[in-house]
Amino acid sequence: MRPYVLAVAGKGGTGKTTLAALMIQALRAKGPVLAVDADPNANLGEALGIPVERTIGQLRDEILEHLADLPPGVPKDQLLELGLHECLVEDEGVDLLTMGHGEGPRCYCMVNHVLRRTIETLRGNYRYVVLDNEAGMEHLSRRTTQDVDALLVVAEPNPVSLRSAARIVGLAEELKLRVHRKFLVLNRVESEGLRGLEGAIREVGIPLIGAVPYDPGVAELAVAGRPLRELPPGSPARRAVEGILERLGLGKEG
């Protein structure tokens, strides 16, 4: 059965990794999750409390660096596939794959082709795939993960952040990505709510699926360098994320 694929995008600092981590925490109790950290500024592992020792970016560089030194007959595909599984960090209910830095001046075509094929095979073992993407959506644009069921664009409740979200939506449309549905999520919403932002929200061009309130517990864990799994079950941020998942059809009955 094909997994449900969720991709999260947003300008740096909007809290997209926090949203991704909270969704993973909620989904891991429902079925196995493949978490993919596709942001070069990788910190999904820290948010989940899963240590990362090797990234796909490092694997690509190592393979290309020593490609000419490999003896004849050594299949490059098998070498890459073995390396990819070494990059996969297993935890209870969730496995994490960290993409690392983007591409450099070398030719990555062969490497990306094998990685794409291997990830497509790998993700068949999971019920959910959650992709924490960078704002530029480099990972999605190279089709390393195909057929996204829902793209969540994260913004803070102010006009500048909402304009940035609109640009991300425009980029997704320009790239003609295979995304089934797109939604806006507002993060760190204060007590005054969304008053006065109705027009700016409409201009983003996608439906608002939820607003995550400012949660002191999230801020405290971030300052202490502690993972989000330590957030109490009834916390405002957790409840809001559970509501978003329910509206996506991934809640109690999902």
C-alpha positions as CSV (number, residue, x, y, z in Angstrom):
1,M,0.0,0.0,0.0
2,R,1.3,3.4,-0.9
3,P,2.1,5.6,2.1
4,Y,0.5,9.0,2.8
5,V,3.2,11.6,2.0
6,L,3.2,14.9,3.8
7,A,5.6,17.7,2.9
8,V,6.3,20.8,5.0
9,A,7.8,23.9,3.6
10,G,8.3,27.5,4.9
11,K,10.8,30.3,5.3
12,G,13.5,29.6,7.8
13,G,12.4,30.5,11.4
14,T,8.6,30.0,10.8
15,G,8.6,26.7,12.8
16,K,8.2,24.3,9.9
17,T,10.6,21.7,11.6
18,T,8.6,22.0,14.8
19,L,5.4,21.3,12.9
20,A,7.0,18.4,11.1
21,A,8.3,16.9,14.4
22,L,4.9,17.3,16.1
23,M,3.2,15.6,13.2
24,I,5.7,12.7,13.3
25,Q,5.2,12.3,17.0
26,A,1.4,12.0,16.5
27,L,1.6,9.7,13.5
28,R,4.2,7.3,14.9
29,A,1.6,5.8,17.2
30,K,-0.7,5.0,14.2
31,G,1.8,3.3,11.9
32,P,5.5,3.4,10.9
33,V,6.8,6.8,9.7
34,L,9.6,7.6,7.4
35,A,10.9,11.1,8.4
36,V,13.0,12.8,5.7
37,D,14.9,15.9,6.7
38,A,15.4,17.6,3.3
39,D,16.5,21.0,4.7
40,P,20.3,21.6,4.3
41,N,20.1,23.3,7.7
42,A,19.2,19.9,9.1
43,N,17.7,19.9,12.6
44,L,14.7,17.5,12.4
45,G,16.8,14.8,14.2
46,E,17.3,17.2,17.1
47,A,13.6,18.0,17.3
48,L,12.8,14.3,17.4
49,G,15.6,13.4,19.7
50,I,17.2,11.1,17.1
51,P,21.0,11.5,16.6
52,V,22.2,11.7,13.0
53,E,25.7,10.5,12.2
54,R,25.6,10.4,8.3
55,T,23.7,12.3,5.7
56,I,22.8,11.6,2.1
57,G,24.9,14.6,1.1
58,Q,27.9,13.1,2.7
59,L,27.2,9.7,1.0
60,R,26.9,11.4,-2.4
61,D,30.2,13.2,-2.0
62,E,32.0,10.0,-0.8
63,I,30.8,8.0,-3.8
64,L,31.7,10.7,-6.3
65,E,35.1,11.3,-4.6
66,H,36.1,7.6,-4.9
67,L,34.2,6.6,-8.0
68,A,37.4,6.4,-10.2
69,D,39.2,4.3,-7.5
70,L,36.6,1.5,-7.5
71,P,37.8,-1.7,-9.0
72,P,36.1,-2.8,-12.3
73,G,32.9,-4.8,-11.8
74,V,31.9,-3.1,-8.5
75,P,28.2,-2.2,-9.1
76,K,27.7,1.5,-8.2
77,D,24.0,1.0,-7.6
78,Q,24.6,-1.6,-4.9
79,L,27.2,0.6,-3.2
80,L,24.8,3.6,-3.1
81,E,21.9,1.5,-1.9
82,L,24.1,0.1,0.9
83,G,25.2,3.6,1.9
84,L,21.6,4.9,1.9
85,H,20.6,2.2,4.4
86,E,23.5,3.2,6.6
87,C,22.2,6.7,6.6
88,L,18.8,5.5,7.9
89,V,18.5,6.0,11.6
90,E,15.9,3.7,13.2
91,D,13.8,4.7,16.3
92,E,10.6,3.4,17.8
93,G,7.8,3.9,15.2
94,V,9.9,6.3,13.0
95,D,13.0,6.0,10.8
96,L,14.9,9.2,9.9
97,L,16.7,9.9,6.7
98,T,18.7,13.2,6.6
99,M,19.5,14.6,3.1
100,G,22.1,17.1,4.3
101,H,23.7,19.8,2.1
102,G,22.6,20.4,-1.5
103,E,24.5,19.6,-4.6
104,G,27.9,21.1,-5.5
105,P,29.6,21.6,-8.8
106,R,29.9,17.8,-9.6
107,C,27.4,15.9,-11.7
108,Y,24.9,14.2,-9.4
109,C,22.6,12.7,-12.1
110,M,23.6,9.1,-11.6
111,V,23.6,9.4,-7.8
112,N,20.3,11.1,-7.6
113,H,18.7,8.5,-10.0
114,V,19.7,5.7,-7.7
115,L,18.7,7.5,-4.6
116,R,15.3,8.3,-6.1
117,R,14.7,4.7,-7.0
118,T,15.9,3.4,-3.6
119,I,13.8,5.9,-1.6
120,E,10.8,5.0,-3.7
121,T,11.4,1.3,-2.8
122,L,12.2,2.1,0.8
123,R,9.1,4.2,1.5
124,G,6.8,1.3,0.7
125,N,7.6,-0.1,4.1
126,Y,5.9,2.8,5.9
127,R,2.4,4.0,6.4
128,Y,3.4,7.7,6.4
129,V,6.2,9.8,5.0
130,V,6.8,13.2,6.5
131,L,9.2,15.5,4.5
132,D,10.7,18.6,6.2
133,N,11.7,20.6,3.2
134,E,13.6,23.8,2.7
135,A,11.8,26.9,1.5
136,G,13.3,26.5,-2.0
137,M,11.9,23.0,-2.2
138,E,15.2,21.7,-3.8
139,H,14.4,18.2,-2.7
140,L,10.9,18.1,-4.2
141,S,12.1,19.8,-7.4
142,R,14.5,17.0,-8.1
143,R,11.6,14.5,-7.7
144,T,13.5,12.5,-5.0
145,T,10.1,12.1,-3.4
146,Q,7.2,11.8,-5.8
147,D,3.5,12.2,-5.4
148,V,3.0,14.3,-2.3
149,D,-0.5,14.0,-0.9
150,A,-0.4,17.2,1.1
151,L,2.0,20.2,1.1
152,L,1.8,22.3,4.2
153,V,3.2,25.8,3.9
154,V,4.0,27.3,7.3
155,A,4.0,31.0,8.0
156,E,3.8,33.3,11.0
157,P,0.7,35.5,11.4
158,N,2.1,38.7,9.9
159,P,2.0,40.1,6.3
160,V,5.8,39.6,5.6
161,S,5.7,35.9,6.5
162,L,2.4,35.4,4.5
163,R,4.0,37.0,1.4
164,S,6.9,34.6,1.7
165,A,4.4,31.7,1.9
166,A,2.7,33.0,-1.2
167,R,6.1,32.9,-3.0
168,I,6.6,29.3,-1.9
169,V,3.2,28.3,-3.2
170,G,4.0,30.0,-6.5
171,L,7.3,28.1,-6.8
172,A,5.6,24.8,-6.2
173,E,3.2,25.6,-9.0
174,E,6.0,26.7,-11.4
175,L,7.9,23.4,-10.7
176,K,4.7,21.5,-11.6
177,L,5.2,19.3,-8.7
178,R,2.9,16.3,-8.2
179,V,1.2,17.6,-5.1
180,H,-2.4,16.5,-4.5
181,R,-3.4,19.2,-2.0
182,K,-1.8,22.4,-0.7
183,F,-2.6,24.1,2.7
184,L,-1.5,27.0,4.7
185,V,-0.6,26.5,8.4
186,L,-0.1,29.6,10.7
187,N,2.4,29.1,13.6
188,R,2.9,30.9,16.9
189,V,-0.5,32.6,16.8
190,E,-0.9,34.9,19.8
191,S,-4.0,35.5,21.8
192,E,-5.3,38.2,19.4
193,G,-5.6,35.6,16.7
194,L,-5.7,36.4,13.0
195,R,-7.5,39.7,13.3
196,G,-6.7,42.0,10.4
197,L,-4.9,39.3,8.4
198,E,-7.9,37.9,6.4
199,G,-6.8,39.6,3.2
200,A,-3.2,38.6,3.4
201,I,-4.2,35.0,4.1
202,R,-6.4,34.9,1.0
203,E,-3.6,36.2,-1.1
204,V,-1.5,33.2,-0.3
205,G,-3.8,31.3,-2.6
206,I,-4.3,28.1,-0.6
207,P,-6.8,27.2,2.2
208,L,-5.8,27.7,5.8
209,I,-6.0,24.3,7.5
210,G,-5.0,25.3,11.0
211,A,-3.4,27.7,13.4
212,V,-0.8,26.5,16.0
213,P,-0.8,28.8,19.0
214,Y,2.3,30.1,20.7
215,D,3.2,27.4,23.2
216,P,5.7,28.3,26.0
217,G,6.5,24.6,26.3
218,V,7.9,24.4,22.8
219,A,10.1,27.5,23.4
220,E,11.3,26.1,26.7
221,L,12.4,22.8,25.1
222,A,14.1,24.6,22.3
223,V,16.1,26.8,24.7
224,A,17.1,23.6,26.7
225,G,18.0,21.7,23.6
226,R,15.4,19.0,24.4
227,P,13.3,17.0,21.9
228,L,9.7,17.8,21.3
229,R,8.6,14.3,22.4
230,E,8.9,15.7,25.9
231,L,6.1,18.2,25.3
232,P,3.1,17.2,27.4
233,P,0.3,15.4,25.5
234,G,-2.3,18.1,26.3
235,S,-0.1,21.1,25.3
236,P,-1.6,23.7,23.0
237,A,0.8,23.0,20.1
238,R,0.2,19.2,20.2
239,R,-3.6,19.7,20.3
240,A,-3.5,22.1,17.3
241,V,-1.3,19.7,15.3
242,E,-3.6,16.8,16.1
243,G,-6.5,18.9,14.8
244,I,-4.6,19.6,11.5
245,L,-4.0,15.8,11.1
246,E,-7.7,15.1,11.7
247,R,-8.7,17.7,9.0
248,L,-6.3,15.9,6.6
249,G,-8.1,12.6,7.4
250,L,-5.2,11.3,9.5
251,G,-6.7,11.7,12.9
252,K,-8.4,9.1,15.1
253,E,-10.3,7.6,12.2
254,G,-7.4,8.2,9.7
